[in-house]
């Protein structure tokens, strides 16, 4: 008979036997495990500005895509997560699809970078990398893939420089920083960030990692290490575990001034929704994001809750917006489900990004000029299995409504609503972008 915890003497004995076997196997497996390395794909430096480097990934065959794809990663972790290992590499899958893939490596800020601002990261580093790719490819605009905080930076960049972005993909990107389930936001809203940065200068990476771990203290500080016992007889699984641990704790310090601006304007003021984000003295208005947008979010993300990402559809000015969701947590977009040993990027994530890119959404929708401005389904063969496509709006090419300029830049849903006109029959709607005054 089992007790309230649903175990018996027999199950305890079996558990003890299994544990003994795993520990015994570990004595033979662990000495065979060498230092783990990351990076499955050869890359080459093509541009540099100080510590910030732009790399081009070199695939087994020449790219067939004519438009470069720039990956913009977060500041808080190293970007090699997108190319972690041979069987878990988003980059490798993109290259296999013929894409010409680049990534910005932010480097490791030190005391000399204490006063770098968001303006430096967006209008100096990202813009410099984009201009290099535009020149080298002889293109007016390139494709941008922003991940997490890098997605927020990409949205700011696309708002300020829409003419340089052909298609925008955002992955696990926060937009509404004040959703009720955003624990990180609750922690930072009352933070005296000026005093915090004045006292510390650059924000130590170990402090940031401690904050992230305490969002799920038992899961991230205890359970995953207890679970390590279950893979002690599997050398490859141990190497995967150690490689992930190496990435988690290989975190750069954060430039103090940029950290202060990001916390203040995004986490505390919720600037994408309520307005008030300024980069280099210029207001960020997501209504100017008028290129095709593909927004991808994780359904079990504790760092960027789904609602925080789904808010993007109400604030961007594009007529071609698509949402895709996948089951998993924050980093499953690049490596699969981690300990669950999901097929990873060579399975779902790569098909998600490159089998359904924004420009193909737009091209497919325009095959039928009678398509109404409503939800448009992709052909069945283009929908990745295991993912949920929730929103796609476009309008037929035959409709050419008169565009109107509205005064004043208003960010957030109110601003997006002011930039939306209704024409013709009920339900036929189109978005438009007002003329941006030149301030630079």
ChimeraX attribute file (.defattr): number of C-alpha atoms within 10 A of each C-alpha:
attribute: neighborCount
match mode: 1-to-1
recipient: residues
	/A:1	7
	/A:2	10
	/A:3	7
	/A:4	6
	/A:5	6
	/A:6	8
	/A:7	11
	/A:8	12
	/A:9	10
	/A:10	10
	/A:11	12
	/A:12	11
	/A:13	11
	/A:14	12
	/A:15	12
	/A:16	12
	/A:17	11
	/A:18	13
	/A:19	15
	/A:20	13
	/A:21	14
	/A:22	18
	/A:23	16
	/A:24	13
	/A:25	16
	/A:26	20
	/A:27	12
	/A:28	13
	/A:29	17
	/A:30	15
	/A:31	9
	/A:32	10
	/A:33	13
	/A:34	9
	/A:35	8
	/A:36	14
	/A:37	14
	/A:38	15
	/A:39	17
	/A:40	17
	/A:41	17
	/A:42	13
	/A:43	16
	/A:44	12
	/A:45	13
	/A:46	14
	/A:47	16
	/A:48	15
	/A:49	12
	/A:50	9
	/A:51	12
	/A:52	18
	/A:53	19
	/A:54	26
	/A:55	21
	/A:56	20
	/A:57	19
	/A:58	18
	/A:59	20
	/A:60	10
	/A:61	9
	/A:62	12
	/A:63	18
	/A:64	12
	/A:65	13
	/A:66	13
	/A:67	21
	/A:68	23
	/A:69	24
	/A:70	24
	/A:71	25
	/A:72	25
	/A:73	27
	/A:74	19
	/A:75	22
	/A:76	19
	/A:77	22
	/A:78	19
	/A:79	20
	/A:80	17
	/A:81	22
	/A:82	23
	/A:83	23
	/A:84	24
	/A:85	21
	/A:86	14
	/A:87	16
	/A:88	26
	/A:89	25
	/A:90	28
	/A:91	31
	/A:92	28
	/A:93	22
	/A:94	23
	/A:95	23
	/A:96	19
	/A:97	16
	/A:98	16
	/A:99	22
	/A:100	23
	/A:101	25
	/A:102	25
	/A:103	24
	/A:104	23
	/A:105	20
	/A:106	23
	/A:107	17
	/A:108	16
	/A:109	19
	/A:110	15
	/A:111	11
	/A:112	9
	/A:113	17
	/A:114	20
	/A:115	15
	/A:116	16
	/A:117	21
	/A:118	22
	/A:119	18
	/A:120	15
	/A:121	19
	/A:122	21
	/A:123	19
	/A:124	14
	/A:125	21
	/A:126	21
	/A:127	16
	/A:128	17
	/A:129	24
	/A:130	23
	/A:131	17
	/A:132	15
	/A:133	23
	/A:134	18
	/A:135	12
	/A:136	11
	/A:137	14
	/A:138	11
	/A:139	15
	/A:140	15
	/A:141	21
	/A:142	21
	/A:143	23
	/A:144	28
	/A:145	23
	/A:146	24
	/A:147	26
	/A:148	25
	/A:149	23
	/A:150	24
	/A:151	26
	/A:152	24
	/A:153	23
	/A:154	26
	/A:155	30
	/A:156	25
	/A:157	24
	/A:158	25
	/A:159	22
	/A:160	21
	/A:161	15
	/A:162	18
	/A:163	15
	/A:164	20
	/A:165	22
	/A:166	22
	/A:167	23
	/A:168	28
	/A:169	25
	/A:170	28
	/A:171	27
	/A:172	31
	/A:173	31
	/A:174	29
	/A:175	28
	/A:176	25
	/A:177	27
	/A:178	21
	/A:179	18
	/A:180	11
	/A:181	16
	/A:182	20
	/A:183	16
	/A:184	18
	/A:185	21
	/A:186	16
	/A:187	12
	/A:188	14
	/A:189	18
	/A:190	10
	/A:191	13
	/A:192	11
	/A:193	19
	/A:194	13
	/A:195	11
	/A:196	14
	/A:197	18
	/A:198	12
	/A:199	11
	/A:200	11
	/A:201	20
	/A:202	25
	/A:203	21
	/A:204	15
	/A:205	17
	/A:206	14
	/A:207	11
	/A:208	16
	/A:209	16
	/A:210	13
	/A:211	14
	/A:212	15
	/A:213	14
	/A:214	13
	/A:215	14
	/A:216	12
	/A:217	13
	/A:218	11
	/A:219	13
	/A:220	13
	/A:221	13
	/A:222	11
	/A:223	11
	/A:224	13
	/A:225	12
	/A:226	10
	/A:227	11
	/A:228	14
	/A:229	16
	/A:230	17
	/A:231	18
	/A:232	22
	/A:233	19
	/A:234	14
	/A:235	18
	/A:236	13
	/A:237	16
	/A:238	21
	/A:239	17
	/A:240	19
	/A:241	18
	/A:242	16
	/A:243	18
	/A:244	20
	/A:245	11
	/A:246	14
	/A:247	17
	/A:248	14
	/A:249	15
	/A:250	15
	/A:251	19
	/A:252	21
	/A:253	23
	/A:254	24
	/A:255	25
	/A:256	28
	/A:257	21
	/A:258	21
	/A:259	21
	/A:260	22
	/A:261	20
	/A:262	20
	/A:263	17
	/A:264	20
	/A:265	17
	/A:266	24
	/A:267	23
	/A:268	20
	/A:269	18
	/A:270	22
	/A:271	22
	/A:272	28
	/A:273	26
	/A:274	17
	/A:275	22
	/A:276	19
	/A:277	23
	/A:278	16
	/A:279	19
	/A:280	14
	/A:281	10
	/A:282	13
	/A:283	17
	/A:284	25
	/A:285	28
	/A:286	29
	/A:287	27
	/A:288	28
	/A:289	27
	/A:290	24
	/A:291	24
	/A:292	23
	/A:293	30
	/A:294	25
	/A:295	26
	/A:296	27
	/A:297	29
	/A:298	25
	/A:299	18
	/A:300	16
	/A:301	17
	/A:302	17
	/A:303	22
	/A:304	28
	/A:305	25
	/A:306	23
	/A:307	19
	/A:308	21
	/A:309	24
	/A:310	22
	/A:311	19
	/A:312	25
	/A:313	22
	/A:314	17
	/A:315	23
	/A:316	29
	/A:317	29
	/A:318	22
	/A:319	22
	/A:320	24
	/A:321	25
	/A:322	25
	/A:323	20
	/A:324	22
	/A:325	22
	/A:326	20
	/A:327	17
	/A:328	18
	/A:329	20
	/A:330	23
	/A:331	19
	/A:332	22
	/A:333	27
	/A:334	24
	/A:335	27
	/A:336	25
	/A:337	18
	/A:338	18
	/A:339	14
	/A:340	8
	/A:341	11
	/A:342	15
	/A:343	15
	/A:344	20
	/A:345	27
	/A:346	21
	/A:347	18
	/A:348	22
	/A:349	27
	/A:350	24
	/A:351	21
	/A:352	22
	/A:353	24
	/A:354	17
	/A:355	17
	/A:356	18
	/A:357	19
	/A:358	23
	/A:359	18
	/A:360	15
	/A:361	25
	/A:362	20
	/A:363	10
	/A:364	13
	/A:365	23
	/A:366	16
	/A:367	11
	/A:368	12
	/A:369	12
	/A:370	13
	/A:371	17
	/A:372	18
	/A:373	17
	/A:374	14
	/A:375	15
	/A:376	17
	/A:377	16
	/A:378	15
	/A:379	9
	/A:380	8
	/A:381	8
	/A:382	14
	/A:383	17
	/A:384	19
	/A:385	13
	/A:386	12
	/A:387	17
	/A:388	15
	/A:389	17
	/A:390	12
	/A:391	18
	/A:392	23
	/A:393	22
	/A:394	25
	/A:395	25
	/A:396	17
	/A:397	14
	/A:398	10
	/A:399	15
	/A:400	10
	/A:401	14
	/A:402	8
	/A:403	15
	/A:404	13
	/A:405	11
	/A:406	12
	/A:407	9
	/A:408	8
	/A:409	18
	/A:410	22
	/A:411	25
	/A:412	24
	/A:413	21
	/A:414	14
	/A:415	22
	/A:416	25
	/A:417	17
	/A:418	16
	/A:419	24
	/A:420	18
	/A:421	15
	/A:422	12
	/A:423	14
	/A:424	9
	/A:425	7
	/A:426	7
	/A:427	11
	/A:428	16
	/A:429	21
	/A:430	22
	/A:431	23
	/A:432	22
	/A:433	18
	/A:434	17
	/A:435	12
	/A:436	10
	/A:437	6
	/A:438	5
	/A:439	6
	/A:440	6
